[in-house]
Amino acid sequence: MTGKYTALVTGASTGIGATYADRLARRGHNLVLVARNAARMVALADGFRHDYGIAVEVLRADLTDTADLAGVEARLRDDAGIGMLVNNAGAGLGGSFLTQSPDDLARLVALNVTAPMRLASAAAPRMAAAGNGAIVNIGSVVGLAPEFGMAVYGGTKAFILHLSQSLALELEPRGVRVQAVLPAATRTELWGRAGIDIARLDGVMEVGELVDAALTGFDRGETVTIPPLPKAAQWEAMEAARQAMLPNLRQRHAAARYHAAASAA
């Protein structure tokens, strides 16, 4: 993807979203900032206009609100100038599955799954028709690791990874880049909102380093970027093992090992 374009960034008032906005502004791209906190976005927008001479629009929206989400979808469908969607808005949730309420979990899924899916669905057809564009989805390494004990949060991030990889297969032949970014713990306000003390966590990455690494991965054409992973070969080996299973996943009969177990019983 080349040239200057407008990037729409969700969750843009702070943390990863605000830093993405800053880095894209440095590259000369115009911005549409989307988040709930309008005052913060206005302050950021003023700074970006002053520092980088770009156009910035602030679009206040709560992406768990059906009407607000529909408004952002409409903007992505109709505005041909928007060449990049950064699906960053998301939330965490403290506690375990046994203590988390169904309503809180539903809100988590609405923000972490439904909103990015609908926004990608709004942007993708227009981008594919134009033969140009990019969708960046912010996931998490938790989506690879049930062992981290975040059942629903991790499930939402596993969805983001699967969505991104599937969209890449469908859209990249039509000129649309798709990237999933999988951070580990990053120093943002998400932790405090989830009731988690970030000071008790090890290996917390600074947000600027995370976004710079993610953009390097984007520039290199990566579909999946995992900034904290030291050895890319580990991800490549995992992907190779998964793809090696694919020819064996469509069978008319259950595998022989299950027939043997039934006979023994």
C-alpha atoms as one frame of an Amber mdcrd trajectory, in Angstrom:
protein
   0.000   0.000   0.000   1.552   3.286  -1.092   0.736   6.991  -1.117  -1.016
   9.226   1.384  -4.441   8.303   2.692  -6.755   8.924   5.626  -6.561   6.428
   8.470  -9.531   5.802  10.746  -8.297   4.712  14.174 -10.631   3.390  16.859
  -9.840   3.676  20.539  -7.822   6.706  19.515  -8.042   8.812  22.662  -5.206
   7.091  24.503  -2.751   4.200  24.553  -2.155   2.131  21.431  -4.765   3.982
  19.381  -3.410   7.428  20.184   0.115   6.258  19.429  -0.954   4.738  16.105
  -2.552   8.065  15.266   0.665   9.897  16.118   2.854   7.586  14.035   0.518
   7.711  11.043   0.329  11.492  11.335   4.136  11.621  11.268   3.955   9.745
   7.980   1.718  12.481   6.602  -1.608  10.659   6.683  -4.831  12.445   7.541
  -6.819  10.982  10.432 -10.303  10.209  11.658 -10.091   9.599  15.399 -12.818
   7.468  16.975 -13.342   6.960  20.708 -15.686   7.842  23.553 -13.553  10.608
  25.079 -14.032  13.576  22.760 -12.008  16.009  24.876  -8.883  13.879  24.704
  -9.271  13.401  20.963  -9.723  17.119  20.385  -6.477  17.812  22.260  -4.659
  15.164  20.235  -6.125  16.466  16.985  -4.973  20.013  17.729  -1.456  18.749
  18.372  -1.360  16.642  15.198  -2.553  19.548  13.054   0.055  21.836  14.569
   2.959  19.386  14.524   2.363  17.563  11.251   0.147  19.841   9.147  -2.449
  17.152   8.497  -6.255  17.113   8.525  -7.799  15.463  11.581 -11.462  14.764
  12.305 -12.784  13.731  15.694 -15.691  11.289  15.677 -17.018  10.546  19.147
 -18.537   7.071  19.319 -19.163   4.305  21.801 -18.679   1.191  19.696 -20.871
  -0.862  22.037 -23.772   1.458  21.174 -25.654   0.253  18.094 -26.351   3.729
  16.720 -22.812   4.995  17.275 -21.337   1.883  15.676 -23.641   2.256  12.674
 -22.415   5.815  12.194 -18.792   4.724  12.014 -19.733   1.886   9.665 -21.436
   4.364   7.357 -18.351   6.556   7.322 -16.157   3.603   6.359 -18.547   2.532
   3.607 -19.003   5.970   2.096 -15.695   7.826   2.482 -13.410   6.819  -0.384
 -10.571   8.797   1.195 -10.226   6.376   4.110  -7.492   3.982   3.038  -6.697
   2.373   6.389  -8.818   1.076   9.254  -7.030   0.471  12.557  -9.357  -1.683
  14.661  -7.798  -0.926  18.021 -10.698  -0.239  20.406 -10.998  -2.980  22.977
 -11.339  -3.762  26.640 -10.195  -6.259  29.225 -12.007  -7.690  32.214 -10.634
  -8.653  35.593 -11.423 -11.818  37.474 -11.989 -15.378  36.289 -14.789 -16.846
  34.216 -16.467 -18.029  37.409 -16.635 -14.502  38.806 -17.297 -12.464  35.633
 -20.925 -11.550  35.032 -22.666 -12.533  31.786 -23.537  -8.885  31.108 -19.911
  -7.790  31.464 -18.823 -10.620  29.180 -21.422  -9.627  26.604 -20.126  -6.044
  26.608 -16.583  -7.372  26.209 -17.601  -9.419  23.176 -19.515  -6.466  21.722
 -16.426  -4.245  21.814 -13.682  -6.796  21.089 -15.492  -8.910  18.480 -18.683
  -7.396  17.093 -17.359  -3.864  16.583 -14.136  -4.744  14.715 -15.973  -7.338
  12.633 -18.659  -4.859  11.584 -16.157  -2.086  10.865 -14.031  -4.405   8.740
 -17.183  -5.539   6.960 -18.064  -1.919   6.231 -14.632  -1.006   4.866 -13.615
  -4.162   2.997 -16.032  -4.113   0.014 -15.155  -0.520  -0.879 -11.438  -1.143
  -0.507 -11.612  -4.338  -2.565 -13.520  -2.550  -5.308 -10.840   0.158  -5.369
  -8.029  -2.420  -5.303  -6.307  -0.621  -2.443  -6.521  -0.249   1.324  -5.510
  -1.770   4.633  -7.217  -3.210   7.702  -5.117  -3.514  10.868  -6.657  -5.487
  13.727  -5.169  -5.302  17.206  -5.342  -8.717  18.851  -3.255 -10.156  21.673
  -0.883 -13.022  22.394  -3.540 -14.141  24.880  -5.482 -15.401  21.872  -2.746
 -18.016  21.425  -2.574 -19.083  25.053  -5.517 -20.550  26.997  -2.940 -21.127
  29.737  -3.027 -17.409  30.560  -6.452 -17.952  32.128  -8.453 -15.266  30.314
 -11.179 -17.430  28.815 -13.450 -14.902  27.130 -10.922 -12.105  26.586  -8.549
 -14.624  25.021 -11.407 -15.976  22.933 -12.124 -12.519  21.546  -8.479 -12.134
  20.567  -8.377 -15.596  18.994 -11.325 -14.426  16.889  -9.362 -11.357  15.777
  -6.447 -13.520  14.666  -8.658 -15.943  12.733 -10.632 -13.092  11.165  -7.448
 -11.352  10.074  -5.848 -14.431   8.560  -9.029 -15.349   6.707  -9.526 -11.804
   5.426  -5.924 -11.684   4.256  -6.512 -14.758   2.107  -9.664 -13.227   0.643
  -8.676  -9.580   0.290  -4.956  -9.419  -0.408  -5.363 -10.809  -3.959  -7.679
  -7.825  -4.472  -5.135  -5.277  -3.274  -6.214  -4.889   0.367  -3.613  -5.470
   3.078  -4.718  -7.152   6.313  -2.558  -7.339   9.423  -3.160  -8.766  12.884
  -0.970  -7.293  15.625  -0.556  -9.452  18.730   0.845  -7.464  21.660   1.676
  -8.920  25.035   1.217  -6.752  28.132   1.557  -3.118  27.043   1.554  -0.059
  29.276  -1.912   1.372  28.627  -4.987   2.354  30.636  -6.743  -0.912  29.726
  -5.311  -2.633  32.784  -6.633  -0.114  35.282 -10.069  -0.158  33.688 -10.104
  -3.929  34.061  -9.135  -3.649  37.722  -5.666  -5.131  37.162  -2.552  -3.619
  38.790  -0.037  -3.349  35.950   2.768  -2.843  38.481   2.389  -6.530  39.388
   3.048  -7.678  35.813   6.426  -8.598  34.358   7.637  -7.773  30.861   5.355
  -4.823  30.161   6.187  -3.186  26.817   6.010   0.575  26.326   3.292   1.561
  23.901   5.564   3.491  21.546   7.844   0.498  21.089   4.836  -1.740  20.456
   3.357   0.484  17.751   6.707   1.114  16.070   7.287  -2.645  15.858   3.767
  -3.178  14.528   4.296  -0.620  11.783   7.619  -2.210  10.879   5.757  -5.495
  10.489   3.158  -3.748   8.335   5.852  -2.226   6.133   7.385  -5.686   5.708
   4.075  -7.129   4.545   3.449  -9.366   7.564  -0.046 -10.733   8.021   0.627
 -11.542  11.676   2.988  -9.366  13.720   3.962 -10.449  17.243   6.228  -7.684
  18.600   7.352  -9.495  21.792   8.255 -12.793  20.071  12.082 -13.030  19.769
  12.177 -15.827  17.183   9.913 -15.556  14.154  10.749 -19.189  13.428   8.566
 -20.243  16.370   5.483 -18.655  14.812   6.447 -20.027  11.410   6.776 -23.541
  12.855   3.375 -23.263  14.523   1.795 -22.133  11.259   3.535 -24.901   9.327
   2.233 -27.515  11.778  -1.300 -26.150  11.504  -1.202 -26.115   7.721   0.179
 -29.660   7.665  -3.035 -30.804   9.353  -5.326 -29.218   6.768  -5.366 -32.109
   4.256  -6.412 -34.464   7.081  -9.302 -32.412   8.427 -11.873 -33.480   5.808
 -12.580 -37.185   6.188 -15.710 -39.238   5.609 -15.015 -41.400   8.640 -13.605
 -40.862  12.092  -9.890 -41.511  12.437  -8.869 -45.124  13.005  -7.675 -44.302
  16.524 -11.282 -43.628  17.527 -12.551 -46.855  15.941  -9.925 -48.765  17.904
 -11.102 -47.121  21.116 -14.721 -48.058  20.378 -13.769 -51.671  19.705 -11.843
 -51.878  22.953 -14.863 -50.589  24.893
